[in-house]
Amino acid sequence: MIFFGAVNSFLSPLEIVCHECSLSNTHIQPKEVSCMPFDPQLFHPLSRSLKFGRTEVIENTLNPEFVRKFILDYFFEERQNLRFDLYDVDSKSSNLSKHDFLGQAFCTLGEVVGSLGSRMEKPMAGIPGKKCGNIIVKAEEMGNCRESVMMQFCGNKLDKKDFFGKSDPFLVFYRSNEDGTFTICHKTEVVKNTLNPVWQAFKIPVRALCNGDYDRTIKIECYDWERDGSHDFIGEFTTSYRELSRGQSQFNVYEVMNPKKKGKKKKYLNSGTVTLLSFLVDIEVTFLDYIKGGTQINFTVAIDFTASNGNPAQPTSLHYMSPYQMNAYAMALKAVGEIIQDYDSDKMFPALGFGAKLPPDGRVSHEFALNGNPQNPYCAGIDGVMEAYYQSLKSVCLYGPTNFSPVINHVARYAASVNDGSQYFVLLIITDGVISDMAQTKESIVNASCLPMSIIIVGVGPAEFDAMIELDGDEVRISSRGRYAERDIVQFVPFRDYIDRTGNHILSMARLAKDVLAEIPDQFLSYMRTRGIKPLPTPPPYTPPGYPVQSPDGHPLNTPPGHPLQTQI
């Protein structure tokens, strides 16, 4: 969600529904079934599970389809763990110990979102030696968080505030909060020296304007601009999204009222009027639309094997493999990889190294496969990447220099072959030192900025990383040979900024992942929008042979859906 400038994360409210449980071919013969989703505190990876909600009870069935939905805030950059417990309800007691436990399933919110059509099917477990059936969980982005509205206003006969001229009016918009307070959500530009201003049209997310509540009060204040910041209050009025949605009409001409003037002057009518000129609603395409439509996030890791890391056999080395804890390379890899992997269906990840001498002839390579197979550098899951990394430390000789461009070009070749929006590539580079091929790296990044690709750089160790900050491009867009990067595609963080002083490495990894992944959704969307690529339609769910084919919403094709309270969205 973008709200008047950059934000630190992609947040979107999701409706989660425990869509269906299949208990056929199991040991269970329940009378009534209830599914209990549990949601750990989403911002702290060490917290215990907290009950988030409970579905309704479905009577006398082995294949219950639940209706009740649960709203969660989804963060792409965080690992949000979920647990679903299923019970056979034997009485009206709210005490779960009074009911029969049927099984449970664990997953992450990213797994649900990243599944085909954001519909995840998973086996349940929890009863030793027993089959517990399957659970189907669906996620749907809430509609009102996707809407933006374009509005334009004009003023008429506003109060004159300046002694030597007319007013310089501007509008300030506030949304009301649950506690009765107001929060500023937009300011128009200042229109100089006029009592009849026409302000420029502006676009604002509906959630920012009224938090999705169409009847919530919106307060609009009008001021006369002053250079010293002591702007003169002209007046105010209130409205709501529902009123504004009527568009240009007599209903959207508002009297601007100044309470102080009204209290002092009996003949006071108003301080002018403000009229809505236009109101246009736009449904924004979001990151989740592409993921739900089947876009795959392809993750590649590249690890620095230069000699500046130190001898891996020594405890002082950044590559040292302690039997008690992971090194910084492993922690960075696992922190980022465990989140990214939810958006890759085959969970096969290329893992590369650079800056080492390879057996048997000692050839220096800046683009070698960690698994030793240059024709197939793919590893099975993040655990497979970790194992390949550990094995490489035993076989290669750390050397140098620190060249980034070969691994960037490696991923860019694959990204260049996909221009239909079906795939997006993320390269994680973990390094300890100063880049040796800075000019070539800049050129590679500029070339890659027009491709479906993002680069994450994590710096480990005590070195200064000034060059990495330059590559990040947040302050100044990176350029090479007079050509500027089309997009900002690089995110750099030093790992030392995330080391928890209490030794809590899990918390360190969660913080690291949160920051390095926060920019990915916006970088992803910037590519899709500049290329005019629309999300693919949601694919239909898998239908076993002999069953009626279903539409993406879960209903059999050619069959009208039931009442909205009796089915799933």
HUCORKA-V604808 format. One record per pair of residues at least 24 apart in sequence whose C-alpha atoms are under 6 Angstrom apart, sorted by the first residue. I is the first residue (numbers start at 1). GAP is how many residues later the second one is. If there is no record, write none. Layout:
i,gap
I,GAP
I,GAP
This chain:
i,gap
9,509
10,65
11,63
11,64
12,61
12,62
13,59
13,60
13,61
13,129
14,57
14,58
14,126
14,127
14,128
15,54
15,55
15,56
15,124
15,125
16,53
16,54
16,122
16,123
17,52
17,120
17,121
18,119
19,46
19,47
19,117
19,118
20,44
20,45
20,115
20,116
21,42
21,43
21,113
21,114
22,41
22,111
22,112
23,39
23,40
23,110
24,38
26,105
26,106
30,58
31,29
32,26
32,27
32,28
32,56
32,57
33,24
33,25
33,54
33,55
33,56
34,52
34,53
35,50
35,51
36,48
36,49
36,50
37,46
37,47
38,45
38,46
39,43
42,38
67,501
77,437
77,440
77,441
78,436
79,260
80,28
80,29
81,27
82,24
82,25
82,26
103,29
110,232
111,231
114,228
114,229
117,175
117,421
117,422
118,174
144,68
145,62
146,137
146,138
147,59
147,135
147,136
147,137
148,56
148,57
148,58
148,133
148,134
149,54
149,55
149,131
149,132
149,133
150,52
150,53
150,129
150,130
151,50
151,51
151,127
151,128
152,49
152,125
152,126
153,46
153,122
153,123
153,124
154,43
154,44
154,45
154,120
154,121
155,41
155,42
155,118
155,119
156,40
156,116
156,117
157,38
157,39
157,115
158,37
158,113
158,114
159,112
166,27
166,28
167,26
167,27
167,57
168,24
168,25
168,56
168,57
169,54
169,55
170,52
170,53
171,50
171,51
172,48
172,49
173,46
173,47
174,44
174,45
175,34
175,35
175,43
176,41
214,27
214,28
215,25
215,27
216,24
247,31
247,32
248,28
248,29
248,30
252,24
289,246
290,245
292,246
293,242
293,243
293,244
293,245
295,127
295,128
296,48
296,127
297,46
297,47
297,126
297,127
297,128
298,126
298,127
299,50
299,127
300,49
300,50
300,51
300,127
301,50
301,126
301,127
302,50
302,51
302,127
303,50
303,126
303,127
304,50
304,127
305,49
305,50
305,51
305,93
306,49
306,50
306,92
306,93
306,94
307,91
307,92
335,174
335,178
336,177
347,34
348,30
348,31
348,32
348,33
349,29
349,30
350,27
350,28
355,44
355,45
355,46
355,47
356,41
356,42
356,43
357,39
357,40
358,38
367,40
402,33
402,34
403,33
403,34
404,37
405,35
405,36
405,39
412,36
415,37
424,28
424,29
425,28
426,27
426,28
426,29
427,28
428,28
428,29
429,28
430,27
430,28
431,28
432,27
432,28
432,29
442,38
443,37
446,39
449,36
449,37
449,38
450,36
454,35
455,34
455,35
456,34
456,35
456,36
457,35
458,34
458,35
458,36
459,35
459,36
460,35
